[in-house]
Amino acid sequence: MQLGIVIMAAGKGTRLKSKRAKVLHEIGGRPLLAHVIAVAAQVVPPQDILVIVGHQAESVLSTVRDTGVRFVLQEEQRGTGHALQSAERDTREYEQLIVLSGDVPLLRPETIAGLRDFHLEQQASMTILTALPADPFGYGRVLRRRADQPEVSAIVEQNALTPAQESVREINSGIYAFNRASLYGHIGQLRADNAHRELYLTDMARILVDAGVRVVALQAADPAEVLGANTIAEMMDLDRELRMRTARQLMAEGVTIFRPETVVIDLDVKVGPDTVIEPFAQLLGTTRVGSDCRICSFSVLENSTLADRVVIRQSCVIEDSEIDKGASLGPFAHLRPGCHIGENAHIGNFVEGKKLRMGKGSKANHLSYLGDTQMGEGVNIGAGAITCNYDGHAKYPTLIGDGVFVGSDSTLVAPVVIGEGSYIAAGSCITEDVPADALALGRARQTMKPHWAKNRRAQVQARKLESAE
């Protein structure tokens, strides 16, 4: 049996009121379509997945091109039935087809596999995946010949329901399995006799029933799996459900998540056991967190890697960076892309790094900017010290050797090399390389004027008296 999966992703999603194609909107850190492709690829190889594209086709293709799926262009979008007509030639190698919607991201591979198996067992021409949501309003209803039997007599849309049919709660999910020969033997009978002048795939149920072939229904175990989103609010409901699934899975693997309903964790994030995640933290993209870490409230980690026993204190922002075991950051630290913080190193409050390489045991505790900086082990960066890496035209590096002590409020003007074991006096502006084990001072000599402050206060008071007279 040759099985292909067709994903419909050509529509505009006009009810979203968005310029972007519907399937490109993201939940859980991925576009809707990427979720569906990932699930389908657990049932068939990617080369057996065909994605029908139309609206903003180039953007859709560029977003998921590297998944290995194939694409079919629906040049004119005239409905779901027309989309399948567009794929007729590209599906010739398959005996059976499963049709998925590109905007149904919570579907599980087990459900797709169950639909496939039921379809084959029933020897059906069409199998409809159905659901029993709490509120079926707005969905087409699936009418069975008998309540205890799989055979379907029709799919009736909400606006066409009779009063008796309104009590039917079983809805059409828009997910189907077809015998390909039956589908394309009858798909030409679809008619655009509706308000939108489109060809609807749902009409295939009636057409196939009238043709005397077998149309059956299979009810999904979880109605949430088959829900799509027609508004941004509905999409955020899906996002919340997906992220809660992710949180529950991590907790089952030994991660402690306080107030998981407040935490934002993308689907591709990995976290080791015995790590603690506090409320309102965000772990985004491909972030990897080791074991025995702590991610404190309001911190945001994106595409970053943390080894074991790392502490991220409150309100840190970390992007595309790597942190070795035992290191600690924050609170209120910011690592921009390209940083690598060494083992047991420390980045303190209001310290910003950009392409910073910090060696083992080094620390910058307070109020510093360290850009394009590479420092060795055991370095101390005093409060308010900065590296000046930009001259208005280009970026330059600062190299700091092992065991260097940089005094508070020092300015290191790149390009500059600070030799190992050297000292930079507080308040210095360093513009030249510093040899190893040297003391560098780059500040004006302090001048003392005895009684200056007292005399100034007297002068100010005298002026006030004169003006009062």
C-alpha positions as CSV (number, residue, x, y, z in Angstrom):
1,M,0.0,0.0,0.0
2,Q,1.4,3.3,-1.1
3,L,0.3,6.1,1.2
4,G,0.8,9.8,0.6
5,I,-0.1,12.7,2.8
6,V,-1.4,16.0,1.3
7,I,-1.3,19.1,3.5
8,M,-3.5,22.0,2.4
9,A,-1.7,25.3,2.9
10,A,-2.8,27.5,0.1
11,G,-5.4,29.7,1.8
12,K,-5.2,33.3,3.0
13,G,-6.8,33.1,6.4
14,T,-8.7,36.3,5.9
15,R,-10.4,36.2,9.3
16,L,-7.0,36.6,11.0
17,K,-6.9,40.2,9.6
18,S,-3.2,39.7,9.0
19,K,-0.9,40.3,6.0
20,R,0.8,37.0,6.6
21,A,-0.5,33.7,5.2
22,K,-2.3,31.8,7.9
23,V,0.0,28.8,7.9
24,L,3.0,31.1,8.7
25,H,1.7,32.3,12.0
26,E,3.6,30.8,14.9
27,I,2.6,28.9,18.0
28,G,5.0,27.1,20.3
29,G,7.9,28.7,18.4
30,R,7.1,27.2,15.0
31,P,4.9,28.2,12.1
32,L,1.6,26.3,12.0
33,L,2.6,24.5,8.9
34,A,5.9,23.3,10.4
35,H,4.0,21.6,13.2
36,V,1.8,19.7,10.7
37,I,4.7,18.7,8.6
38,A,6.7,17.5,11.6
39,V,3.8,15.3,12.7
40,A,3.1,13.9,9.2
41,A,6.8,13.0,8.8
42,Q,6.4,10.6,11.8
43,V,3.9,8.6,9.7
44,V,5.4,8.7,6.2
45,P,8.8,9.8,4.8
46,P,9.0,13.5,4.0
47,Q,9.2,12.8,0.2
48,D,5.7,11.3,0.5
49,I,4.3,14.5,1.9
50,L,2.8,17.0,-0.6
51,V,2.1,20.6,0.5
52,I,-0.4,22.5,-1.6
53,V,0.7,26.2,-1.6
54,G,-1.0,29.2,-3.2
55,H,-1.3,32.5,-1.3
56,Q,2.2,33.8,-0.5
57,A,3.6,30.6,-2.0
58,E,7.2,31.8,-2.1
59,S,7.2,32.8,1.6
60,V,5.6,29.4,2.5
61,L,8.1,27.5,0.5
62,S,11.1,29.3,1.9
63,T,9.9,28.7,5.5
64,V,9.6,24.9,5.2
65,R,11.7,24.1,2.2
66,D,14.4,22.3,4.3
67,T,11.9,19.8,5.6
68,G,12.3,17.6,2.5
69,V,8.6,17.7,1.5
70,R,7.3,18.3,-2.0
71,F,5.1,21.2,-3.1
72,V,2.1,21.6,-5.4
73,L,1.1,25.0,-6.6
74,Q,-2.6,25.9,-6.6
75,E,-2.3,29.0,-8.8
76,E,-5.9,30.1,-8.3
77,Q,-7.4,29.4,-4.9
78,R,-10.9,28.1,-5.5
79,G,-11.5,26.0,-2.4
80,T,-10.3,22.8,-0.8
81,G,-11.8,20.6,-3.5
82,H,-10.0,22.6,-6.1
83,A,-6.8,22.2,-4.1
84,L,-7.0,18.4,-4.3
85,Q,-7.8,18.7,-8.0
86,S,-4.5,20.6,-8.4
87,A,-2.7,17.7,-6.8
88,E,-4.1,15.0,-9.0
89,R,-1.0,14.5,-11.2
90,D,1.4,14.7,-8.3
91,T,-0.4,11.9,-6.3
92,R,-0.5,9.3,-9.1
93,E,2.0,7.0,-7.3
94,Y,-0.2,6.6,-4.3
95,E,-3.1,4.2,-3.6
96,Q,-4.3,6.0,-0.5
97,L,-4.2,9.6,0.5
98,I,-4.5,11.3,3.9
99,V,-5.5,15.0,3.7
100,L,-4.5,17.3,6.5
101,S,-5.0,21.0,7.1
102,G,-1.9,23.2,7.4
103,D,-3.5,25.1,10.3
104,V,-4.2,22.2,12.7
105,P,-1.0,22.1,14.7
106,L,-2.0,19.9,17.7
107,L,-2.6,16.7,15.8
108,R,-0.6,13.8,17.0
109,P,1.1,11.2,14.8
110,E,-0.8,8.4,16.6
111,T,-4.1,10.0,15.4
112,I,-2.9,10.1,11.8
113,A,-1.7,6.5,12.0
114,G,-5.1,5.5,13.6
115,L,-7.0,7.2,10.8
116,R,-4.8,5.3,8.2
117,D,-5.4,1.9,9.9
118,F,-9.1,2.4,10.3
119,H,-9.5,3.6,6.7
120,L,-7.8,0.4,5.5
121,E,-9.6,-1.9,7.8
122,Q,-13.0,-0.5,6.7
123,Q,-12.0,-0.7,3.1
124,A,-13.5,2.8,2.7
125,S,-13.4,5.2,-0.2
126,M,-13.4,8.1,2.3
127,T,-12.8,8.2,6.0
128,I,-13.6,11.4,8.0
129,L,-11.8,12.2,11.2
130,T,-14.4,13.7,13.6
131,A,-14.5,15.1,17.1
132,L,-16.9,15.9,19.9
133,P,-16.0,19.4,21.1
134,A,-17.8,21.0,24.1
135,D,-19.3,23.5,21.7
136,P,-19.8,22.3,18.1
137,F,-21.3,25.6,16.9
138,G,-19.8,26.8,13.6
139,Y,-18.6,23.4,12.5
140,G,-20.0,21.1,9.9
141,R,-21.8,18.1,11.5
142,V,-21.2,14.5,10.5
143,L,-24.4,12.5,10.1
144,R,-24.0,8.7,10.6
145,R,-26.5,6.2,9.2
146,R,-26.7,4.7,12.7
147,A,-25.1,6.1,15.9
148,D,-23.3,2.9,16.7
149,Q,-22.0,2.3,13.1
150,P,-19.1,4.0,11.2
151,E,-21.1,4.6,8.0
152,V,-21.7,8.3,7.1
153,S,-24.7,9.6,5.2
154,A,-23.6,13.3,4.9
155,I,-21.7,16.3,6.2
156,V,-24.0,19.2,6.8
157,E,-22.6,22.7,7.4
158,Q,-23.8,24.8,10.3
159,N,-25.9,27.2,8.2
160,A,-27.7,24.3,6.6
161,L,-28.6,22.3,9.7
162,T,-32.3,21.5,10.3
163,P,-33.6,22.0,13.9
164,A,-33.3,18.2,14.4
165,Q,-29.7,18.1,13.2
166,E,-28.6,20.9,15.5
167,S,-28.5,18.4,18.3
168,V,-25.7,16.5,16.6
169,R,-22.4,17.2,18.3
170,E,-20.0,15.2,16.1
171,I,-18.1,17.6,13.9
172,N,-16.1,17.3,10.7
173,S,-12.4,18.1,11.4
174,G,-11.5,18.6,7.8
175,I,-9.0,15.7,8.0
176,Y,-9.7,12.8,5.7
177,A,-8.4,9.6,4.3
178,F,-9.2,8.7,0.7
179,N,-8.9,5.8,-1.7
180,R,-7.2,7.8,-4.4
181,A,-9.0,6.1,-7.3
182,S,-12.4,6.8,-5.7
183,L,-11.4,10.4,-5.0
184,Y,-10.3,11.3,-8.5
185,G,-12.9,9.2,-10.1
186,H,-15.6,11.4,-8.7
187,I,-13.9,14.8,-7.8
188,G,-15.0,16.2,-11.1
189,Q,-18.6,16.2,-9.8
190,L,-17.8,19.0,-7.3
191,R,-19.8,22.1,-8.0
192,A,-19.2,25.7,-6.9
193,D,-22.9,26.3,-6.2
194,N,-22.3,28.2,-2.9
195,A,-21.9,31.8,-1.8
196,H,-18.1,31.8,-2.2
197,R,-18.2,30.1,-5.6
198,E,-15.6,27.5,-4.4
199,L,-15.2,23.8,-4.6
200,Y,-15.5,22.2,-1.2
201,L,-13.9,18.9,-0.3
202,T,-16.6,18.2,2.3
203,D,-19.0,17.7,-0.6
204,M,-17.1,14.5,-1.5
205,A,-18.9,12.7,1.3
206,R,-22.3,13.2,-0.4
207,I,-20.9,12.5,-3.8
208,L,-19.3,9.2,-2.8
209,V,-22.3,8.1,-0.7
210,D,-24.5,8.8,-3.8
211,A,-22.1,6.7,-5.8
212,G,-22.7,3.8,-3.5
213,V,-19.2,3.5,-2.1
214,R,-18.2,3.3,1.5
215,V,-17.8,6.6,3.5
216,V,-17.0,6.1,7.2
217,A,-16.1,8.3,10.3
218,L,-13.5,7.9,13.0
219,Q,-13.8,10.0,16.2
220,A,-10.6,11.5,17.5
221,A,-9.9,10.7,21.2
222,D,-9.1,14.4,22.0
223,P,-11.1,17.1,20.4
224,A,-8.3,19.7,20.9
225,E,-6.2,17.8,18.4
226,V,-8.3,18.7,15.4
227,L,-9.0,22.3,16.3
228,G,-7.8,25.0,13.9
229,A,-7.7,28.8,14.4
230,N,-9.7,31.4,12.5
231,T,-8.8,34.3,14.7
232,I,-5.7,35.5,16.5
233,A,-7.5,34.8,19.8
234,E,-8.2,31.2,18.8
235,M,-4.6,30.8,17.7
236,M,-3.4,31.9,21.1
237,D,-5.6,29.3,22.7
238,L,-3.8,26.7,20.6
239,D,-0.5,28.2,21.6
240,R,-1.4,27.9,25.3
241,E,-2.5,24.3,24.9
242,L,0.7,23.4,23.0
243,R,3.0,25.1,25.5
244,M,1.2,23.4,28.4
245,R,1.8,20.1,26.7
246,T,5.5,20.9,26.5
247,A,5.6,21.9,30.2
248,R,3.9,18.7,31.3
249,Q,6.3,16.6,29.3
250,L,9.3,18.4,30.8
251,M,7.9,18.0,34.3
252,A,7.4,14.3,33.6
253,E,11.1,14.2,32.8
254,G,12.1,15.7,36.1
255,V,12.1,19.4,35.5
256,T,10.4,21.6,38.2
257,I,8.3,24.4,36.7
258,F,6.6,26.7,39.1
259,R,3.3,28.1,37.7
260,P,3.7,26.4,34.4
261,E,0.8,28.4,32.9
262,T,3.0,31.6,33.1
263,V,6.1,30.1,31.5
264,V,6.8,30.3,27.8
265,I,8.7,27.2,26.5
266,D,9.0,26.6,22.8
267,L,8.5,23.1,21.4
268,D,12.2,22.5,20.4
269,V,13.6,23.4,23.8
270,K,15.3,20.7,25.8
271,V,15.8,20.8,29.6
272,G,17.7,18.4,31.9
273,P,16.3,16.9,35.1
274,D,16.5,18.7,38.4
275,T,16.5,22.0,36.7
276,V,14.1,24.6,38.2
277,I,12.2,27.1,36.1
278,E,10.5,30.0,37.9
279,P,7.3,31.8,36.9
280,F,7.3,34.0,33.8
281,A,10.6,32.7,32.4
282,Q,10.9,32.2,28.6
283,L,12.9,29.5,26.9
284,L,12.8,30.0,23.2
285,G,14.0,28.6,19.9
286,T,16.5,25.7,20.2
287,T,17.6,26.5,23.7
288,R,19.3,23.6,25.6
289,V,19.5,23.6,29.4
290,G,21.4,21.1,31.4
291,S,20.7,19.4,34.7
292,D,20.5,21.1,38.2
293,C,20.2,24.6,36.7
294,R,17.9,27.4,37.9
295,I,16.2,29.8,35.5
296,C,14.7,32.7,37.6
297,S,11.6,34.7,36.9
298,F,11.4,37.1,33.9
299,S,14.6,35.7,32.2
300,V,14.5,35.1,28.5
301,L,16.8,32.6,26.8
302,E,16.8,32.2,23.1
303,N,18.8,29.7,21.0
304,S,21.3,29.3,23.8
305,T,23.0,26.4,25.5
306,L,23.5,26.0,29.2
307,A,25.6,23.3,30.8
308,D,24.8,21.7,34.2
309,R,24.5,23.8,37.4
310,V,24.1,27.1,35.7
311,V,22.1,29.8,37.5
312,I,20.3,32.5,35.6
313,R,19.0,35.1,38.1
314,Q,16.0,37.4,37.6
315,S,15.4,39.3,34.4
316,C,18.4,38.2,32.3
317,V,18.2,38.2,28.4
318,I,20.5,35.7,26.7
319,E,20.6,35.2,22.9
320,D,22.6,32.7,20.8
321,S,25.1,32.2,23.6
322,E,26.8,29.3,25.4
323,I,27.3,29.1,29.2
324,D,29.5,26.4,30.8
325,K,28.8,24.5,33.9
326,G,28.7,26.2,37.3
327,A,28.5,29.7,35.8
328,S,26.0,32.3,37.0
329,L,24.4,35.4,35.4
330,G,22.4,38.3,36.7
331,P,20.2,39.7,37.8
332,F,19.5,42.0,34.8
333,A,22.4,40.7,32.7
334,H,22.3,40.8,28.9
335,L,24.2,38.4,26.6
336,R,23.9,39.3,23.0
337,P,24.7,36.8,20.3
338,G,28.1,35.1,20.2
339,C,29.0,35.0,23.9
340,H,30.7,32.0,25.6
341,I,30.8,32.2,29.4
342,G,33.3,29.8,31.0
343,E,33.0,27.3,33.8
344,N,32.2,28.9,37.2
345,A,32.4,32.4,35.7
346,H,30.1,35.2,36.8
347,I,28.2,37.9,35.0
348,G,26.6,40.3,37.4
349,N,23.8,42.8,37.4
350,F,23.5,45.2,34.5
351,V,26.4,43.7,32.6
352,E,26.1,43.4,28.9
353,G,28.2,41.2,26.7
354,K,28.5,40.9,22.9
355,K,30.8,38.3,21.3
356,L,32.3,37.9,24.8
357,R,34.5,35.0,25.6
358,M,35.0,34.8,29.3
359,G,37.4,32.2,30.8
360,K,36.9,29.9,33.7
361,G,36.4,31.6,37.0
362,S,36.4,35.1,35.6
363,K,33.8,37.7,36.7
364,A,32.3,41.0,35.8
365,N,30.0,41.8,38.7
366,H,28.5,45.2,38.0
367,L,27.5,47.7,35.4
368,S,29.9,46.8,32.5
369,Y,29.8,46.6,28.8
370,L,32.1,43.9,27.2
371,G,32.0,43.8,23.5
372,D,34.2,41.8,21.1
373,T,36.2,40.8,24.2
374,Q,38.2,37.7,24.8
375,M,39.4,37.2,28.4
376,G,41.3,34.4,30.1
377,E,40.8,32.6,33.4
378,G,40.5,34.3,36.8
379,V,40.0,37.8,35.4
380,N,38.2,40.5,37.5
381,I,36.3,43.3,35.7
382,G,35.5,46.1,38.1
383,A,32.2,48.0,38.3
384,G,31.6,50.3,35.4
385,A,34.5,49.0,33.3
386,I,33.9,48.9,29.5
387,T,35.5,47.9,26.3
388,C,35.2,50.4,23.5
389,N,34.9,48.1,20.5
390,Y,33.5,50.5,17.9
391,D,35.0,53.6,16.3
392,G,32.0,54.5,14.3
393,H,33.0,52.5,11.3
394,A,34.3,49.1,12.4
395,K,34.5,46.7,15.5
396,Y,37.8,45.9,17.1
397,P,38.8,43.2,19.7
398,T,40.0,43.5,23.3
399,L,42.2,40.6,24.5
400,I,42.6,40.2,28.3
401,G,45.0,37.6,29.6
402,D,44.7,35.3,32.6
403,G,44.5,36.8,36.1
404,V,44.1,40.4,35.0
405,F,42.5,42.9,37.4
406,V,40.6,45.7,35.7
407,G,39.7,48.5,38.2
408,S,36.3,50.1,38.4
409,D,35.3,52.7,35.8
410,S,38.1,51.8,33.4
411,T,37.8,52.2,29.7
412,L,39.7,49.8,27.4
413,V,39.8,51.3,23.9
414,A,40.1,48.5,21.3
415,P,42.1,47.2,19.6
416,V,44.1,46.6,22.8
417,V,45.9,43.7,24.5
418,I,46.0,43.5,28.3
419,G,48.8,41.1,29.3
420,E,48.2,38.3,31.9
421,G,48.6,39.2,35.5
422,S,48.5,42.9,34.9
423,Y,46.5,45.5,36.8
424,I,44.5,48.4,35.4
425,A,44.1,51.2,37.9
426,A,40.5,52.4,38.6
427,G,39.3,55.2,36.4
428,S,41.9,54.6,33.7
429,C,41.5,55.0,29.9
430,I,43.7,52.4,28.3
431,T,44.6,53.0,24.6
432,E,47.9,51.1,24.4
433,D,48.8,47.4,25.0
434,V,49.7,46.6,28.6
435,P,52.6,44.1,29.3
436,A,52.1,41.1,31.5
437,D,52.3,41.8,35.3
438,A,52.4,45.6,34.8
439,L,50.3,48.3,36.4
440,A,48.7,50.6,33.9
441,L,47.3,54.0,34.9
442,G,45.6,56.3,32.3
443,R,44.0,59.1,34.3
444,A,44.7,62.8,35.2
445,R,46.7,63.5,38.4
446,Q,44.4,64.4,41.3
447,T,44.6,68.1,42.3
448,M,43.8,69.3,45.9
449,K,42.5,72.8,46.7
450,P,42.1,73.2,50.5
451,H,39.0,75.1,51.7
452,W,37.6,75.4,48.1
453,A,34.2,74.0,48.9
454,K,33.9,76.1,52.1
455,N,34.8,79.3,50.2
456,R,32.3,78.4,47.4
457,R,29.5,78.0,49.9
458,A,30.3,81.4,51.4
459,Q,30.2,83.0,48.0
460,V,26.9,81.5,47.1
461,Q,25.4,82.6,50.4
462,A,26.7,86.2,49.9
463,R,25.1,86.4,46.5
464,K,21.8,85.3,47.9
465,L,21.9,88.0,50.6
466,E,22.7,90.7,48.0
467,S,19.8,89.7,45.8
468,A,17.4,89.7,48.8
469,E,18.4,93.4,49.5
